[in-house]
């Protein structure tokens, strides 16, 4: 297992690479060109600048999260081939520079959905929160709340230029149901797989967050059966998963350790996050400690360890601690994620010792 950390780049993150260097066990930086919108060309000079900086601090830059997929590809419009060609160009550039995994998603309109970015928890910290009853009518209300809460930071999947066209986007997806979205995903993967094989770059799809349809939009990577359908329809070892416990976790029917054991050979990137699901279906993100939420993080890590997982893993969203929400990107503070790293490495070390007979 290789522990990594998501970083949004100089001037776009309250956390520096020098901060991250002081967290024991972090080997790699998960990065992207966050100034790029879906469908935009990634220039070689921009890629080199970020990768060189990451490597100068002693980290690998093997994982990119995300190269976002243009809506025309997801909808299946005639213009999709133009955007797939641009995507292929990006895969080639990244592969030539040693990138091993690209994390992406195929969620319509919204990359992820929350209704409160700073919900106070009983201990006085605050975190991302989802209120089910708030996702019923006008998505513009929720979008405005997210953009306001983000403050000075842009939120992946919530770029203001996209959100400004929200009504138009919803109309474009009107004829896209679950089967059609699967069909469009298959078309995309069949186009890019030969290039992934050529460049030795694995594609790792991120589950839908939350794992159910919202605002009438289909969600197709949200359960064991959906994952199996996805892997079977383009059965290529270069097409795999970013297994996110925080995205699958709000549906308590998802047995995440079992999903890991079944599909471990196609999991190339792991996000570990804990969620507390309430009786009414709302949920909060909580600490990585298993007892604090509904995701049994110990059993998740054990499932990876038992199957000899050697891929990339990172702490996903953390709580905002000690007032850091005044400056940090929502969900991406320093302290709780660093605590999460140490909790997960402690579990992993104990599993190593048990395996060794200690």
N, C-alpha and C positions, 0 to 999 in steps of 0.2 A: 504494500500500500504506500502511495506517495501523497503526503499531506500537502495541500496547496491553499492558497488564499486569493479571493477575488479582489482585484484592485482596479479602480476606475481611472487611474492615470494622474499625472501631475496637473495640479490646478483644478482637478475634477473629483478629488477625494480628500477628506480631512485626515486620512491616514497616509503616512509616507512609507516608502520602501524601507527606510531606516527603522521605523517603528516595527515593521513586520519581521525584520531580521532578528529582533530581540525575542520573538516567540519561538521557543524550542520546537524543532521538528518540522517546521515549514520549509519545504524544498522548492516549491514552484509557485509562480504567480499566474493566476488565471486572468487574462486580459482581453481587451478588444480595442478597436478604434471607435470610441464612444461618440465621436462627432459625426459618424457616418449614419445615415438613415438607410433603411432597407432599399436595396437596388442600386446603391451608389458604389462607384468603383473605389477599391482600396489601392492607393498608390504605394509603390514599393518603398519610397523614401519614408513615408509615414510608418509603415510596418517596421522598417529597420530601426527607426528612431526609438520606438517603444521597446522592441525586443532587445536592442543593445543596452538600453538603460536597465531593464530587468536583469539581464545577464551580468551587468557590471556590479550588481549588488550580490551576486552569488546564487541567484535563483535560476531555475529553468523556466522557459516560456512555452512549454509544450502544449498548453490548453488555451484555446480561444473561446470565450463566451461573451457575446454571441456574434455570429454572422447572420443577421436577421433576414428572414425570407420575405420577399415582397408580397403584398396582398394579391397582386395579379396572378401569382403562382398558386396561392391558396384557393383563389376563386376559380382558377382555370380559364382565364381570359386569353384571347389570341396573342396578347403581348407577353405572355409568360416566358416564351422562349428567349426573348431579349434579356429578361432578368435572370433566367437560368444561365445564360452565357456569361453574364457578369459574375454570377456566383461561382461558376467554374473557373473563371479567371482568378478569383480570390483564392479558391482552393489551391490552384497551382502555385500562386505566389507564397502562400503560407507553407505548403508542403516543401517547396524549395528551400525554405528557411528552417526546416526541422520541426514545424508544428505537427503534433501527433493526433490531436483530437479537436474537433469543432463541435461545440454544444449549440444547438438551435432548437426552435420550437415551431409548431404548426398550429398555434392558437389563433382563431379568427379575431380580428380587431384588437382585443386586449391581450397583452403579454401575460399579465397576472392581475388579480383583482383583490383589493382590500377596501374596506369602508372607513377605516380609521388608521392613520399611520402612527399614532401616539396614544394608544389606549393604556390607561394606567392599570397596573397589576397590583395585587394585594401587598406586595413587598415595596411598593413605591417606584419601581422601575416602570417603563412603558414599552410597548411593542406594537407590531402590526396586528390588526384585528379585522375580522370578517363578521359582519352582521347579516345574516341570511335575509331577514325581512327588508333590508335596505336595497336589495338587488331585485326589484320588482318592476319598476316603471321606467323612468327616464335615465338612461346611462350618462347623459350629459351632467346630471347633478353629481354623480359619483366621480366623474372625470374631473370636474372642477375642484372637488374636495381633494383628490389626489394631487393635482398640480399645485394647489395652494399649500398643501402640507409638505410638498417636496422642497419648498423654499428656493434656494439658489441652485439646487441640483436638478439636472434632467433625470427623469426616471425611464429606464429601458422599457420600451413598449408603450410609454406614455408621452412621447415627444409632442410638444405643443402643436407642431405643424400637422401631425396626424389627427390629434384630438380635435383640432379646428374643423376637420372634415368628417366628424363622427357620424352625422346623419347620412352623409353620402356613402360612407363605408358600409353602414348597416344595409342600405339599399342594394349595394353591390353584392352582399352576401345573401340576399333574399332567397336565391334558388339553391344555396349550398347546404345540403343536409349531411348527416354523418357519412353515408356511403359516398357522396360526391367528394367530401373532404378527403376520405381515404383514397379515392381514385386520383385526386390531384396530387396527394402526397406520393403515391406510387409513381406517377409520371415524373415528378421532380427527382425522386431517388434513382429511377432507371436512367435518367439523363446524366446524373452526376457520379454514379458508382464507378464507371470505367476510369474516371479521372481520380477518384479516391484511391482506387487500386494502383494506378500509375504513380501517384504521389505518396502512397502509404499514409493516408490521412483517414482516420475513422470519424464518421458522423455519429453524434450521440444526441438523440432527440430527448427533449425535456418534457416531462408529463405536464398535463394541463393543471392550472392552478387558479381556482380550486378544481377538484376532480368531478365536475358535473356541468351540464349545460347552463349558461347564464344569458339572460336577455334574449332567449330564443336561439342563441348561437350554439352550434354543435361543438363537442369536445371529444376527441378521439384517442387520447393517450391518458386514460384515467382509471384503469383497472387491469387486473391480470388478463382478462379475456381481450381487452383492447390492445394490450401490449403484445400478446401472442399473435393477434391478427396483423398488427403492424410488422412484426418480425417475419411472419410467414409470407406476407405478400411480396416482399423483396428480400428473399432469404440470402443475404450476402454478408459475409463477416465484417465488411466495412460499414454496414448499417447497424447501429446499436443504440444503446440507451445512456442517458444521464438519469440515473435513478435518484429521484428527489423524494426523501421521506416526508418533507413538509408539504409537498404537493399532493401526494397520495394519501397522507395521514388523515386529513379531515374526513375522509370516508372510512368509518370504522370497520367496514366490511373488507377493506384492503388488508390482507395479511402480508405485510411488507417483508418480514424475514423469509416467508415462503416464496414470494415473488423473486427475491434475490437468489435463493437457492435454485429456483427453476431456470432463471435466465442469466446466471452469473457470468457465463462465457460471452454474453453480448452486452455486458455493462462495462463501459469504458470510462465513465466519470460518475462519481457519487456525491450528491449533496446530502448532508445530514442536518436536519432541523427538527425540532420538537414542536408539537402543537397540543394545546389543551382544547378539547372539544366539549362544549357545553350541551346540556340536555336538549336545548331548543335548536341545535345545529350550528350556532355561532362558534367561532374558534379564535383563540389567541395564540400567537407564537410565544413560546416560553423558553426557559434555559435548555441546554442540551442534555441535562441530567434526566435520565429516563423517567424517574419517579415524578417529575414535575409536569408531565404531560401524558398523552396517549400513545406516543411513539416509544416503543421499548428499544432505546438506542443500544443497550447492551446486546440484545438479541440480533439487532440489525448488524452490528459490528461482528458478532460471532458468526453470522451467516456468511459475511465476506471472508472472515478469517478461515473458517472451515473449508472454504472453497479456494483458498490460496490466492485471494485477490491481490493483484499487483498493479492495478490501475490507479487513477487519480481520485482523490477525495478532498472535499473542503467543507469547513463549517459553513452552513448556510446562514440565513438571517439570524441575528441575535437581538436580544432586548437592548434598549438604550439605558445605560447605567450612569449614575453619578452626574447627571446633568448634561451628558454629551450630546443629547438631541438638539441642543442649541446650535451645533455646528456640523454634526455628522449626517451622512446620507441616510434616509430612513431605512432601517433594517440592517444597515452596514456600519455599525459602530465598531470600535476597537475592542472594548473590554469583554463583552459577553462572548464574542466570537473567539477571542484569545482563551477565555475560560473553556469554551467548547473544544478548542484544539487540545488543551491539556486533559480534559475529561476523556476525549476519545483516544488520545495516545495512552493514557493510563489504562483504559480498558484493553487496548491492543497489546500493551506490554504484558498485562496479566494473562491474556490469551496465549501470547508467545511462551510465557513461563509454564503455563499448564500443558501446552503442547510438548514442551521440552521435558516434562515429567517432574517439574518443581512444584 
